[in-house]
Amino acid sequence: MSLPKPVMRGLLGKRLRFHLPIAFTLSIISAIAFKYAVTEPRKQAYADFYKQYDSVKEFNAMREAGIFESVRPTGE
């Protein structure tokens, strides 16, 4: 009793027809999951921060702390 010969002809095409749709589907699912699990909360956090951010107040605080070389604090 001998072993049957392995089928090698068309093996790549057969495996690609099976694995390519699976890989494509998983990549789309992971991209959508990343969008809603990471990027949307990040965008919302930035929006919430900049709703209440006052750049002039922040600039004045840094100026008074002496961070800038070109702008003197108001006390000088």
MODELLER restraints for C-alpha pairs under 7 A, 6 or more apart:
rsr = mdl.restraints
at = mdl.atoms
rsr.add(forms.Gaussian(group=physical.xy_distance, feature=features.Distance(at['CA:63:A'], at['CA:71:A']), mean=6.67, stdev=0.5))
rsr.add(forms.Gaussian(group=physical.xy_distance, feature=features.Distance(at['CA:63:A'], at['CA:72:A']), mean=6.78, stdev=0.5))
rsr.add(forms.Gaussian(group=physical.xy_distance, feature=features.Distance(at['CA:63:A'], at['CA:73:A']), mean=5.45, stdev=0.5))
rsr.add(forms.Gaussian(group=physical.xy_distance, feature=features.Distance(at['CA:64:A'], at['CA:73:A']), mean=4.80, stdev=0.5))
rsr.add(forms.Gaussian(group=physical.xy_distance, feature=features.Distance(at['CA:64:A'], at['CA:74:A']), mean=6.90, stdev=0.5))
rsr.add(forms.Gaussian(group=physical.xy_distance, feature=features.Distance(at['CA:66:A'], at['CA:73:A']), mean=6.37, stdev=0.5))
